[in-house]
Each structure stands twice: as structure tokens, then as C-alpha cells.
Amino acid sequence: MLRIHSLLLPYHSSRFDRMQFNLLLSVALVGLAALSGCSDKPAVAPVSGKVTYNGKPMPYGSVGFQPAQGQPAGAAIQPDGTFRLSTFAEFDGAIIGPHKVKVTCYASQRPSQQAKKTPGEFVLGESLIPAQYTFLDQSGLTAEVPAEGNDSIVIELSGPEKTFPQ
């Protein structure tokens, strides 16, 4: 450490200058140690697919993938029934491995309802699909996310005939 000192600070620098240098060096080393811990995220792979209800594309709602351990992935269902999962960043996919899957579709998720919400408002309203699909342990839905990703997952739901209001 003294050699670093002597290389970076002139010999005649004051004790105060050396103390500042030591403090800055300590802060920098702690910062580097903290940043190195951020790379411990599990590997993810891109995942996209389609949700159908009684064979027709579900026009809105959300999909959730929960791995055995780690951060869940989620996505909004688009008007054509498609979705693209996000875990740590937008559309980065899901953690590699097996997942339990849930799907939600509430009256409040209708596109016409989105514009009526005030910032911070959280209202679910009536579930438009059978409630079992909204719970990871009851949905009966699972998916495997391979290391190369999967862009063709089809989640098929069934239930009473339903017209999804816009």
C-alpha cells in the first residue's frame, strides 16, 4: 500500500492528503466489491408465446412464470394473445429451468379501463377467466425454459364461453 502511495502521491504531501487518498481508495474498493456481487443473477433465456382461451387468442391480461428459486418473470398479454417475458430487464426472458405458470385476466386489465385509472390506482375487478388459473399452485400450468430460450410457448386455457369486453 505504501508503494501505491508513493507512486500516486508526492513524498512531500501532507498527512491530510494521504488520509483523503486512503479514504477514497477504501470507498472505491468497497464499491468494486459491491458491484461484483451484482453479477450473481441466474441465467435467463428469452421466452415468448401465446395465450388462448377456448382456442381463441386471449386479448389482454398477464402471465407469470415462477421458477423453483429466484425472481419470477412476467408479461402483459397483447391484443393478439402474445406475450414476451421479463425478469431483470425488459423482454430478457425467464430463469432457465422449470416454472409454475399463472395467468390473470381481470376486468380492470381491459384496454378501455387502462385510460380511466388514476396514477397509483390498483383495482382488479372481476376475474374474466376461471380463478384456478390465477394461482401458481392451482393452475396446473407448467413450462420448461431451456438455455436457448423458447419463442413458441402456447398456454391453453379453457372454461365457460366468454366474450372479453374491450
N, C-alpha and C positions, 0 to 999 in steps of 0.2 A: 504494500500500500504506500509506503514511503517513496518507492521508486516512481509510482504513478504521480504522487505529489510533486516530486522534484521535476518530473517531466512537464507537468501541466502548470505548476505554479512556480514563479521565480523564487529563488532561495531567500530573497530578502522580503518576501510577502509577510504580512503581519499574521499574528496568531488568529485574528478575526477572519481574515481571508481564508485561512486553512479550515477554520471551523465551518464557514459557509460552504466551502468546497465539499467537506465531509458530509454536511447535511444534504447538499444537492446530490451527491453521489449515492447516499443512502436512500433518498427518495426515488432516484432513478432505478436503483436495484430492486426496491420493493415494487415499483411499478412494473418492471420487467417480469418479476416473479408472479405478480397478479395476472398479467396478460398471458403468461404461459399456461396458466390454469384454464383459460378460456377455450383452449383447443381440445378440451376433453369432451366435446359434443360427440354423441354417437353418429355413425354414418347414416346419411339419408339417401334415398333414391327417388326420382320423380315418379309421381303417381297421378293418373287422371283416369276418368271413366265416365259412366253414365248411370243415372238412377231412373228406374222405371217403376210405375205403379200400375198394376194390372196390364202390363205390356206397353204402356204409353209413357213417353218421357215425363218425368215429374218436373213442373215448370219453375219451382222455387223451393227453398228450404236450405238445410245444411247437412253435411256429412262429417262424422267424427271417427277417426281411427285411433285406437288406444293400444300401444304396444304393451308387452308384459312388464317392461320397465321403461321409464323415460317419458319425455314430452309427447303429448298427443298431437295429432295432425288434424286440421280441419279445413273445410272449404264450403263456400256458398254454392248452391246449385243454380246453374244458369237456366234461362228460359227453354233451352233445348234439352235439359236434363243433365248436361255435362258438368263436371267439376274438376278442379286441379288442386291437390292438397298442398298445404303449407305447414311447416313445423317451426323452424327457426327464422326463416325468411320467406318472402312471398314466392309461392309456387316451387319451393325447394323439394317438396315431396314429403315422405314419411320415413321414420326409422326403419331400417332393414329388419325383416323378421315377421313373425305372426302378429296379427292385430285382431282385436274385437272391434266391431263396427256398429255405429248407430246412425240413424237418420232422423232428422226432425223436420217437420213442416207445420208451422203454426199460422194461424190467420194473420198474425202481425208481420209475417215474413212476405206477405203478398207485395208485389211491386207497388201497387197503388197505396198501400199502407205506409211504405217507407218514407214517402214525401210528407206524410202527416205527422210523423214523430218529431218531437222537440229534442234538442240535444240532451243526451243523458237519459232519455226515457227508455225504459225497459219493460215492455208488455208482451207476453207470449200469446195470450188469447187461446182460442180453441185449437186443439191438435187436429189437423186435417187427415192424418193417417192413423192407423191403429197404434195405440200407446206403446205396445211392446217394442216397436222399432226405435223408440226414443231412449231406451235403456240398454247399455252395453251388455249387461248380464241377462237380458231377456230377449234381445233382438234375434238371436240365433244367427247373426251375420258375422262372418269372419273373412279375413283376407290375408294373403301372404305377400309381403313386399320383398321381391328379390333384389340383389345388389344392382342389377342392370335397370331396375325400375319396371313399371307396368303402366302402359297407356291404354289398356283395354279392359279395365275392371267394369263389370256390369253388376249393379246392385238391383236385384229384382224384388220389389215389394208387392204384396197382394192384400186385398181387403175389400170391404164393401165398395160398390161403384161410387165414384166420387168425381164431381166436377170441381176443378181447382179454380176458385174465383180469382180474377186478376185484380 
